[in-house]
């Protein structure tokens, strides 16, 4: 029972971290895209 509970808890934390990482990556990507677009507009 305790082992299963621990596994469930660590899995929950892992999934949470992956979701956080994906969201962070998405935000970073959007930020880079905005910078590229701004540069393109400035160059035109």
MODELLER restraints for C-alpha pairs under 7 A, 6 or more apart:
rsr = mdl.restraints
at = mdl.atoms
